Amino acid sequence: MPSIQLFRGVTGLALFLVAISHSQVVIRQRIAIDPKPVVQPQVASAANATLRYELQYDGPVRSPELDFMRLQELVCGVFDSGPINSSLTVPAQSGLWNFSFRIHTPIVSNQYARFTVWLGEDVILKDSLLINCGSTCQINHQFGFRISNTFDLEANGQIFYSERSFLSANAAGQQHCTTQMWHPGLPVNLRIVSGQGLGQFADLNGNPLGHEVTVQGFNVDQVTFLANGTEPDSISDFVTIEASSFGITRTATIEVLRISESPIWLAMDAQGDVSYGAEMSVLAQALNMFQQEVSAGPGVTYTFEIIGASEWGTLFRGAVEGSIISGVRPTDDFFSRGMATIGFRARKTEPAIPQRVTVRVSASNPDIHPGTYSFNVLPSPLAITVTPSTISNGQTATISVQKKNPDGTVSPWLQDAGFSYEIIKGQNGGYILHPDTARRDDFFDGQSDTLSCKGLPAIRRFTAEPEDITSQYPSVDEVSDPDSLIARIMENRQATIYQGHTIGPSAPPSSFVDTTFLNTLVSYKHQAFALGWVKEEGIVTNLDAKLEAARLQIIAGRPPAKQILQSFVNELEALNTRGNLITSEAYALLKFNAEYLLERLK
């Protein structure tokens, strides 16, 4: 009986193959499909797309009137038949196709029945059946495959620099009886759309093919991505590959991991957004690609600069204030390395709506990569009035603080709300009179107010260390070797310092772009796995598939995007209830950001 090996390596997508004949009929050979020159075939137009089948048999036949060949679509009922050595042509549709023929032959040896299938002007299948009959025999042979309405592109998701990622294009979709169609015999254009500097396409022998190549669908697995370009500056970088065939476009992302010695770059952090009138600290830290704190090197200094929207505030360090602060020396002591801190003061102009500010930090050593941090300057939540606005020497003005409401009105604060008051300019002109103690000063720290954070969860670095452990030891005056005691205190204090990552608030994007925010969610997922918050790689693969499916629907503007994202949230809920597959950090980070994206999709 004929073997299913007949089609192995020919279509890659055969759904079934059934052949009924006498034992003398054997299949020994297949005819390779040579890639054709890249053309724009007729199948690109749905109106004239055709499926054509031709059988050629040159051997003798015993009963020509009983010989036939037939093709049909199994679901939609498209059907045609005719004699052998002819050609059958029907309108092409996506679906499950069956091709069959019957030949009555006398004694024959080494005769071939050759069959070819065209989709439009492209040969999508070409093979042969070798017939040997020691006596008269009847050959009944049928085979089939699927013409799909779409396809999927797959690639190795993560490789090291200098390695290769293997690609494949596979038919997908279950819709039948439509004019949309795709078969792996059709040409597929492969293009690197981002990360071109990381490498290029290559064949299986490593021969370079450039950043764009066109092959037939079943030959996509003969193409690889070779990471032979520029090695990533950080721990990894990403390449996006696009495959397109007759209006169908699919993408795959490959992460390229660095293999050389770790570079150093500057990471920045701050508390988040800041309201007009307030100030906050902005921190820069030298890190290696493993997110470990490292020294910036001897003599290195940092320069902080506002590179976007400097009209909303200034940087300051001590008495120096401006849009640029230079010559800041990072720490390089026993407790911390490569860290420097300055302040941002939001006291230039009050914005009517939140305004985005970006601060950049660079090092005097050009080999250290710069970093940036962006945040919003928010309108002040306070309505402050001073009555009277002008006073003479010896007179007193009353400061009134009220709450700004969204509708533009003001209302009193709660009874237990407290504020800090400070004279920041003209301290010699007067003082703040404390209402309860009558103490006079240029600073008054009132009762702290309680604020609730309305930001989105993001990954934050933290350092936990004791304030003072010297009380646990005798005084240096009470021991014979003070230096040894101090060394032991320092060693034990260092041993109690812990650094790690946790979840902290981050302001929502001031300008929401659905695909950009989805990229942020994908990045959070990868970071959560790297930090050990997601315990199994299989979970990452499942979540990856949902986010990639959602991306395609978002790009196409289709409603299923919300359903896919909801299934992403549901999977997180299920993983969280099991308690040992993802941590609470991963659950909060991914769930609340996914729900934020869900709420803002059209």
Legacy VTK file of the C-alpha trace (Angstrom):
# vtk DataFile Version 3.0
C-alpha trace
ASCII
DATASET POLYDATA
POINTS 602 float
0.000 0.000 0.000
1.334 3.508 -0.776
3.091 5.200 2.095
2.292 8.599 3.601
5.960 9.428 3.027
4.851 10.428 -0.450
4.147 13.956 0.761
6.745 14.333 3.506
8.650 17.551 2.799
6.364 18.455 -0.084
3.492 20.342 1.472
4.195 19.962 5.182
0.455 20.333 5.763
-1.136 17.162 4.354
-4.304 16.342 6.222
-4.764 12.882 4.899
-3.529 10.482 2.248
-5.453 7.343 1.349
-4.517 5.018 -1.500
-6.167 1.726 -2.391
-4.446 -0.586 -4.872
-2.938 -4.010 -5.330
0.276 -4.826 -3.513
2.275 -4.463 -6.717
1.717 -0.693 -6.699
4.550 1.063 -4.839
5.622 4.677 -4.434
9.370 5.058 -4.710
10.043 8.605 -5.658
8.858 12.144 -5.192
9.489 15.087 -7.454
11.038 18.050 -5.664
9.335 21.429 -5.980
11.873 23.996 -7.124
11.149 27.576 -5.972
9.916 29.763 -8.812
11.026 33.351 -9.475
9.150 35.840 -7.332
6.105 37.001 -9.311
2.696 38.409 -8.505
0.505 35.342 -9.198
-3.104 35.429 -10.260
-4.265 34.184 -6.879
-3.634 37.684 -5.549
-6.998 38.599 -7.052
-9.847 36.770 -5.357
-12.085 37.288 -8.374
-10.098 35.019 -10.707
-8.353 32.664 -8.283
-8.532 29.106 -9.605
-7.429 25.669 -8.527
-6.189 23.470 -11.398
-5.359 19.753 -11.284
-3.611 17.762 -14.013
-2.770 14.010 -14.174
-0.318 12.637 -16.736
-0.057 8.867 -17.260
1.758 7.567 -20.373
1.397 3.844 -19.672
-1.152 1.431 -21.173
-4.729 1.244 -19.901
-7.135 -1.677 -20.098
-10.514 0.063 -19.739
-10.244 3.749 -20.736
-13.970 4.266 -20.261
-13.565 3.423 -16.549
-10.567 5.656 -15.949
-11.140 9.104 -14.416
-9.730 11.834 -12.226
-11.731 14.012 -9.846
-11.293 17.006 -7.505
-13.712 18.303 -4.920
-13.905 20.555 -1.846
-15.237 18.377 0.954
-17.304 21.011 2.766
-18.534 23.409 0.110
-19.365 20.854 -2.562
-17.167 22.264 -5.353
-16.716 19.338 -7.764
-15.381 18.464 -11.212
-14.246 15.289 -12.952
-12.773 14.232 -16.251
-10.612 11.657 -18.020
-6.970 11.099 -17.127
-4.360 13.097 -19.053
-6.597 16.137 -18.929
-6.858 19.265 -16.770
-9.572 20.155 -14.240
-10.071 23.796 -13.176
-12.498 25.086 -10.502
-12.808 28.334 -8.491
-10.373 28.181 -5.575
-11.714 28.418 -2.052
-10.236 27.890 1.370
-11.188 24.497 2.682
-10.380 20.777 2.630
-9.637 19.581 -0.904
-9.642 15.956 -2.145
-7.982 14.849 -5.403
-8.469 11.290 -6.674
-7.983 9.182 -9.793
-8.589 5.602 -11.010
-6.607 3.738 -13.677
-7.240 0.221 -15.082
-3.905 -1.085 -16.364
-2.609 -4.342 -17.760
0.833 -5.700 -16.865
3.127 -2.663 -16.554
6.565 -1.964 -15.128
8.077 1.356 -13.964
5.255 3.551 -15.213
4.606 6.909 -13.535
1.349 8.700 -12.837
2.377 12.326 -12.400
0.074 14.930 -10.917
0.416 18.709 -10.525
-1.753 21.235 -8.672
-1.789 25.005 -9.385
-3.267 27.731 -7.195
-3.622 30.646 -9.555
-0.391 30.582 -11.558
1.678 29.001 -8.788
2.507 25.305 -8.554
1.644 24.325 -4.986
1.971 20.543 -5.349
3.883 18.289 -7.734
4.530 14.597 -7.167
4.442 11.179 -8.814
3.267 7.605 -8.240
5.432 4.721 -9.545
3.285 1.836 -10.798
4.404 -1.787 -11.186
1.698 -4.385 -11.946
2.660 -8.035 -12.392
-0.879 -8.691 -13.620
-3.816 -6.522 -14.580
-4.772 -4.218 -11.711
-7.029 -1.339 -10.824
-5.464 1.663 -9.098
-7.648 3.833 -6.899
-5.652 6.691 -5.419
-6.709 9.795 -3.488
-5.001 12.494 -1.484
-5.890 15.837 0.043
-4.689 18.944 1.788
-6.021 22.180 3.215
-6.042 25.616 1.665
-6.230 27.998 4.596
-7.456 31.554 5.020
-4.399 32.599 7.033
-1.032 31.410 8.337
1.157 31.687 11.447
4.823 32.677 11.644
6.944 31.003 14.308
10.539 31.560 15.463
12.793 30.640 18.373
11.876 33.329 20.867
15.285 33.718 22.547
18.831 33.159 21.286
22.313 34.224 22.313
24.292 36.633 20.172
26.010 34.764 17.258
23.359 31.996 17.322
20.489 31.336 14.887
16.719 31.342 15.261
14.789 28.948 13.012
11.601 30.101 11.281
8.476 28.380 9.981
5.221 29.423 8.302
2.215 27.184 8.961
-1.308 27.357 7.615
-3.929 28.350 10.159
-7.613 29.234 10.317
-10.684 26.995 9.937
-12.938 29.065 7.703
-14.225 27.358 4.536
-16.014 28.463 1.370
-14.386 31.887 1.141
-12.340 33.600 -1.525
-9.471 34.214 0.913
-6.839 31.512 0.606
-3.281 30.621 1.520
-1.250 27.501 0.868
2.364 26.806 1.850
3.265 26.605 -1.823
2.657 30.345 -2.219
5.462 32.952 -1.918
6.108 34.518 1.492
8.073 37.748 1.870
10.233 37.809 5.026
11.467 41.176 6.267
13.305 42.371 9.399
11.291 45.423 10.467
13.146 46.302 13.685
16.495 45.386 15.201
18.177 45.184 11.776
21.533 45.958 13.357
21.464 42.717 15.367
21.762 40.389 12.356
20.235 39.176 9.095
18.583 36.210 7.402
20.743 33.215 6.489
20.203 29.784 4.975
20.705 26.556 6.910
24.419 26.603 6.055
24.858 30.091 7.486
25.147 31.894 4.134
23.802 35.456 4.539
20.579 36.418 2.737
20.193 40.044 3.856
17.314 41.756 5.660
14.587 40.742 3.179
14.006 37.494 1.305
11.097 35.842 -0.543
10.565 32.068 -0.500
7.661 29.673 -0.865
5.799 28.964 2.344
7.063 25.421 2.795
10.630 26.730 2.348
10.417 29.284 5.179
11.954 26.647 7.454
15.037 26.799 5.206
15.573 30.411 6.378
17.030 31.381 9.751
17.786 34.626 11.560
21.522 34.819 12.283
22.526 37.180 15.122
25.800 38.260 13.531
25.340 42.045 13.678
26.066 44.373 16.573
25.956 42.766 20.010
23.262 44.247 22.317
24.444 47.071 24.577
22.399 45.775 27.486
21.435 42.281 28.611
19.348 41.765 25.456
17.667 43.421 22.497
14.774 42.452 20.237
14.338 41.704 16.538
10.925 41.796 14.863
10.412 39.723 11.707
7.433 40.284 9.407
6.075 37.669 7.000
3.572 38.728 4.360
1.788 36.701 1.675
-1.168 37.986 -0.371
-2.418 40.544 2.104
-1.789 38.372 5.190
0.903 39.730 7.534
2.318 38.032 10.615
5.178 38.998 12.949
7.512 37.145 15.295
9.828 38.598 17.936
13.269 37.214 18.769
15.208 38.248 21.877
18.985 38.355 21.321
21.001 37.952 24.542
24.396 39.554 25.068
27.344 37.179 25.642
30.285 39.579 26.144
31.397 41.244 29.364
28.684 43.373 30.864
28.545 47.052 29.900
27.572 49.756 32.364
24.656 52.081 31.916
22.854 54.573 34.119
19.362 53.857 35.388
17.185 56.592 36.865
14.349 56.560 39.335
12.177 58.958 41.311
8.963 58.916 43.278
6.822 59.337 40.148
4.844 62.468 39.364
5.206 65.731 41.255
2.658 68.495 41.827
3.381 72.130 41.115
5.013 73.763 44.113
6.601 70.527 45.344
10.006 68.979 44.827
11.367 65.448 44.698
14.656 63.564 44.502
15.905 62.082 41.232
18.367 59.210 41.557
20.908 57.838 39.061
22.552 54.457 39.566
25.280 52.690 37.575
24.195 49.130 36.760
25.593 46.199 34.839
23.397 44.120 32.553
22.375 41.885 35.467
20.825 44.890 37.235
23.600 44.860 39.825
24.889 48.123 41.281
28.467 48.811 40.208
31.011 51.588 40.565
31.161 54.177 37.783
34.957 54.208 38.060
37.508 56.563 39.568
37.067 60.245 38.794
33.780 59.799 36.895
31.115 62.490 37.327
27.492 62.684 36.241
25.630 65.432 34.390
21.862 65.785 34.870
19.901 67.706 32.246
16.241 68.452 31.544
15.902 67.503 27.859
12.157 67.968 27.534
9.770 70.650 28.897
12.221 72.602 31.057
9.629 75.366 31.478
7.891 73.369 34.213
10.701 73.122 36.741
14.410 73.125 37.581
17.064 70.759 38.860
18.899 71.656 42.041
21.764 70.423 44.170
22.598 72.483 47.195
22.600 76.136 46.161
22.998 75.328 42.448
19.765 75.387 40.429
19.060 75.233 36.694
18.236 73.001 33.725
21.698 71.369 33.869
23.644 70.203 36.919
27.185 69.015 36.092
30.088 67.569 38.035
27.999 65.385 40.353
30.251 62.729 41.880
28.595 59.355 42.464
29.089 57.463 45.701
31.843 54.878 45.836
32.005 53.891 49.475
31.457 50.787 51.532
27.680 50.982 51.499
26.822 52.174 47.990
28.520 52.491 44.621
27.744 54.428 41.456
24.790 56.364 42.934
24.095 60.088 42.711
21.034 62.117 43.676
19.799 65.580 42.787
16.454 67.326 43.221
13.710 68.517 40.870
11.699 71.560 41.913
8.336 72.157 40.193
8.052 75.884 40.897
8.496 77.610 37.543
5.022 77.705 36.006
1.880 75.915 37.127
0.474 73.769 34.292
-3.249 73.689 33.517
-2.953 69.990 32.656
-0.235 67.413 33.447
2.976 68.139 31.539
5.640 65.527 30.755
9.229 66.290 31.786
12.253 64.161 30.825
15.571 64.229 32.683
18.723 62.713 31.189
21.865 61.666 33.064
25.206 61.012 31.379
28.657 60.153 32.657
32.004 61.783 31.920
33.170 58.321 30.813
31.620 57.906 27.314
31.645 54.109 27.652
28.891 54.378 30.280
25.489 54.522 28.607
23.232 57.442 29.594
19.780 57.024 31.106
16.531 58.990 31.143
13.529 59.333 33.432
10.177 60.894 32.552
7.458 62.096 34.886
4.512 64.482 34.966
4.310 67.885 36.606
0.725 68.060 37.838
-1.445 71.065 38.573
-1.331 71.880 42.259
-4.193 70.369 44.262
-4.049 73.430 46.525
-5.735 76.805 46.197
-3.583 79.178 48.253
-4.603 82.725 49.086
-2.733 85.307 51.149
-4.879 88.044 52.708
-3.995 90.829 52.329
-1.636 90.265 49.412
0.524 93.274 50.417
1.529 94.169 53.971
3.808 96.694 55.669
6.448 96.113 58.289
4.848 94.847 61.498
1.638 93.675 59.831
0.413 90.051 59.491
-1.108 88.267 56.476
-3.278 85.160 56.741
-2.451 82.116 54.608
-5.515 80.127 53.548
-5.213 76.707 51.928
-8.207 75.082 50.233
-8.756 72.083 47.994
-9.148 72.476 44.229
-12.103 70.530 42.843
-12.291 69.093 39.295
-15.059 71.544 38.386
-12.844 74.536 39.215
-14.414 75.324 42.597
-12.603 75.131 45.931
-13.625 73.534 49.198
-12.146 73.303 52.723
-9.788 70.486 53.578
-10.731 67.935 56.193
-10.240 69.027 59.781
-7.187 66.803 60.338
-5.379 67.695 57.129
-1.947 69.215 57.689
0.632 70.975 55.534
4.243 72.036 55.603
4.911 75.734 55.032
8.268 77.153 54.041
9.574 80.555 52.992
11.724 79.698 49.959
12.676 83.256 48.975
12.938 86.497 50.936
13.429 84.881 54.327
14.808 88.184 55.688
11.504 89.909 55.025
9.465 88.052 57.645
8.608 84.744 59.258
5.831 82.189 59.665
3.880 82.569 62.871
2.897 79.167 64.268
-0.781 79.397 65.255
-0.575 77.180 68.356
2.843 77.832 69.850
3.357 81.399 68.610
6.845 80.263 67.581
8.325 82.210 64.705
10.315 80.507 61.982
10.757 80.314 58.214
9.517 76.705 58.240
6.402 75.141 59.728
5.784 71.387 59.476
2.112 70.728 60.003
0.370 67.385 60.467
1.061 64.994 57.576
-1.790 64.364 55.196
-2.640 60.850 54.028
-2.525 60.375 50.280
-3.667 57.448 48.172
-1.759 56.482 45.028
-3.695 56.224 41.768
-0.771 55.140 39.582
-0.211 51.854 37.775
2.043 49.173 39.260
5.589 49.138 37.868
8.865 47.445 38.806
10.869 49.428 41.349
14.258 48.790 42.928
14.621 49.102 46.691
17.340 48.991 49.336
16.563 48.006 52.918
19.135 48.796 55.563
19.155 49.463 59.312
19.381 53.058 60.496
21.581 52.376 63.521
22.941 49.127 64.937
25.621 50.641 67.181
23.318 50.372 70.203
23.736 46.593 69.993
27.482 46.904 70.683
29.627 48.312 73.511
31.008 51.812 73.237
34.409 52.210 71.577
35.597 53.679 74.873
34.858 50.366 76.606
36.940 48.067 74.406
40.699 47.631 74.011
40.599 47.462 70.197
38.219 50.142 68.882
39.270 49.615 65.264
38.315 45.941 65.380
34.935 46.826 66.912
34.224 49.439 64.228
35.205 46.970 61.487
32.852 44.358 62.965
30.002 46.863 63.173
30.538 47.891 59.549
30.700 44.270 58.409
27.506 43.307 60.238
25.691 46.395 58.992
26.650 45.583 55.418
25.416 42.008 55.913
21.968 43.302 56.871
21.568 45.477 53.772
19.218 43.960 51.235
18.562 45.144 47.700
15.914 43.849 45.379
12.898 44.642 43.220
9.290 45.184 44.168
6.106 46.794 42.847
5.664 50.552 43.112
3.384 53.175 41.597
3.988 54.671 38.166
1.995 57.374 36.425
-0.221 56.244 33.519
1.034 57.420 30.110
0.069 61.009 29.354
-0.626 60.034 25.740
-2.140 56.538 25.443
-1.218 54.419 22.388
-2.643 50.900 22.584
0.238 49.058 20.859
2.866 51.017 22.801
1.225 50.154 26.119
0.939 46.508 25.004
4.724 46.547 24.428
5.118 47.783 28.022
2.970 44.882 29.244
5.086 42.402 27.226
8.261 43.897 28.739
6.825 43.592 32.269
6.096 39.909 31.592
9.680 39.224 30.501
11.091 41.122 33.494
8.776 39.275 35.890
10.098 35.954 34.605
13.718 37.139 34.831
13.137 38.230 38.450
11.672 34.844 39.355
8.147 36.166 39.884
6.844 33.807 37.182
8.034 30.332 38.094
7.731 28.314 34.869
8.732 29.088 31.305
5.591 27.346 30.034
3.502 30.016 31.735
5.476 32.709 29.911
4.871 30.907 26.605
1.097 30.792 27.201
0.956 34.452 28.204
3.139 35.361 25.201
0.702 33.672 22.838
-2.258 35.617 24.227
-0.492 38.990 24.065
0.733 38.358 20.518
-2.779 37.351 19.457
-4.150 40.498 21.101
-1.558 42.627 19.286
-2.680 41.312 15.888
-6.325 42.037 16.687
-5.501 45.528 17.989
-3.553 46.344 14.828
-6.485 45.105 12.752
-8.940 47.071 14.926
-10.992 43.978 15.731
-13.220 43.425 18.793
-11.644 40.034 19.710
-8.679 41.967 21.135
-10.685 42.620 24.311
-11.716 38.968 24.599
-8.105 37.825 24.272
-6.896 40.322 26.891
-9.695 39.239 29.217
-8.544 35.629 28.819
-5.020 36.884 29.718
-6.436 38.386 32.940
-8.457 35.218 33.639
-5.321 33.092 33.318
-3.519 35.353 35.802
-6.436 34.949 38.203
-6.247 31.158 37.873
-2.468 31.129 38.370
-2.776 33.367 41.421
-5.304 31.079 43.119
-2.876 28.162 42.867
-0.387 30.151 44.913
2.915 28.692 43.732
3.171 29.533 40.017
3.365 33.327 40.131
4.129 35.698 42.973
1.863 38.483 44.162
4.217 40.943 42.458
3.764 39.321 39.040
0.017 39.047 39.572
-0.425 42.737 40.444
2.037 43.972 37.808
0.474 42.095 34.890
-3.194 42.070 35.912
-3.709 45.759 36.670
-1.749 46.914 33.623
-3.727 44.511 31.412
-7.002 45.808 32.874
-5.857 49.382 32.240
-5.265 48.454 28.584
-8.656 46.720 28.425
-10.481 49.791 29.713
-8.932 52.046 27.080
-9.329 49.909 23.977
-11.956 51.199 21.574
LINES 1 603
602 0 1 2 3 4 5 6 7 8 9 10 11 12 13 14 15 16 17 18 19 20 21 22 23 24 25 26 27 28 29 30 31 32 33 34 35 36 37 38 39 40 41 42 43 44 45 46 47 48 49 50 51 52 53 54 55 56 57 58 59 60 61 62 63 64 65 66 67 68 69 70 71 72 73 74 75 76 77 78 79 80 81 82 83 84 85 86 87 88 89 90 91 92 93 94 95 96 97 98 99 100 101 102 103 104 105 106 107 108 109 110 111 112 113 114 115 116 117 118 119 120 121 122 123 124 125 126 127 128 129 130 131 132 133 134 135 136 137 138 139 140 141 142 143 144 145 146 147 148 149 150 151 152 153 154 155 156 157 158 159 160 161 162 163 164 165 166 167 168 169 170 171 172 173 174 175 176 177 178 179 180 181 182 183 184 185 186 187 188 189 190 191 192 193 194 195 196 197 198 199 200 201 202 203 204 205 206 207 208 209 210 211 212 213 214 215 216 217 218 219 220 221 222 223 224 225 226 227 228 229 230 231 232 233 234 235 236 237 238 239 240 241 242 243 244 245 246 247 248 249 250 251 252 253 254 255 256 257 258 259 260 261 262 263 264 265 266 267 268 269 270 271 272 273 274 275 276 277 278 279 280 281 282 283 284 285 286 287 288 289 290 291 292 293 294 295 296 297 298 299 300 301 302 303 304 305 306 307 308 309 310 311 312 313 314 315 316 317 318 319 320 321 322 323 324 325 326 327 328 329 330 331 332 333 334 335 336 337 338 339 340 341 342 343 344 345 346 347 348 349 350 351 352 353 354 355 356 357 358 359 360 361 362 363 364 365 366 367 368 369 370 371 372 373 374 375 376 377 378 379 380 381 382 383 384 385 386 387 388 389 390 391 392 393 394 395 396 397 398 399 400 401 402 403 404 405 406 407 408 409 410 411 412 413 414 415 416 417 418 419 420 421 422 423 424 425 426 427 428 429 430 431 432 433 434 435 436 437 438 439 440 441 442 443 444 445 446 447 448 449 450 451 452 453 454 455 456 457 458 459 460 461 462 463 464 465 466 467 468 469 470 471 472 473 474 475 476 477 478 479 480 481 482 483 484 485 486 487 488 489 490 491 492 493 494 495 496 497 498 499 500 501 502 503 504 505 506 507 508 509 510 511 512 513 514 515 516 517 518 519 520 521 522 523 524 525 526 527 528 529 530 531 532 533 534 535 536 537 538 539 540 541 542 543 544 545 546 547 548 549 550 551 552 553 554 555 556 557 558 559 560 561 562 563 564 565 566 567 568 569 570 571 572 573 574 575 576 577 578 579 580 581 582 583 584 585 586 587 588 589 590 591 592 593 594 595 596 597 598 599 600 601
